Amino acid sequence: DVQLQASGGGLVQPGGSLRLSCVASGFSLDYFTMSWFRQAPGKAREGVSCIDKSDGSTYYADSVKGRFTISRDNAKNTVYLQMNSLEPEDTAVYYCAADFTLTAQAMGTYPEGNMDVWGEGTLVTVSS
């Protein structure tokens, strides 16, 4: 089976940090651009970040620039999202996704419906 399994979510106070992980099984991440999305209660899902399969270039939504860092370890078939200086507005279910065609440059306009593989979400709650 082709799967993505996200983990690392939890409850954190404002200003705190979390690191999300997304492990792929059944396929190699080497050939895919990897992305993180999130969906807050009552809001549409939004693209947060991605890391290009070709050159490791990255994309970040304006709302997380300077606070979140995406990285990948192809040897471990895993992509990470380091989230620092968390704010209550970051509360959401976070999803990882893999796509063969996507480039980091196109992330801001790429239809999320085109993503090849989606993982189950992991809940991040930022609250005091």
KAVENPE-V451754 format. One line per field, one symbol per residue. phi: phi as a letter, one per 20 degrees, with the letter a starting at -180 (. if undefined). psi: psi as a letter, one per 20 degrees, with the letter a starting at -180 (. if undefined). A space follows every 10 residues. Layout:
BEGIN
phi = ???
psi = ???
END
This chain:
BEGIN
phi = .ebccebofr ebfgnecbce ccdecnbefg ecfdcdcbce gmcffcfdab cffecmfccc fgfcgnddce bbcffelcdc ceddlfcgfe faedcdbcbf egdgfegfcf fffegfcdef ecedcdbe
psi = qoqpoqrira pqqpiaqqoq qopqqirpih jqpqqprqoq pjrqqqpgqr pqhgjjqqqp qhiipihqpq rqnhhjlqqq oporlqqhii prppqqqqph hqqhhihhjp phiipgpqrq rppppoq.
END
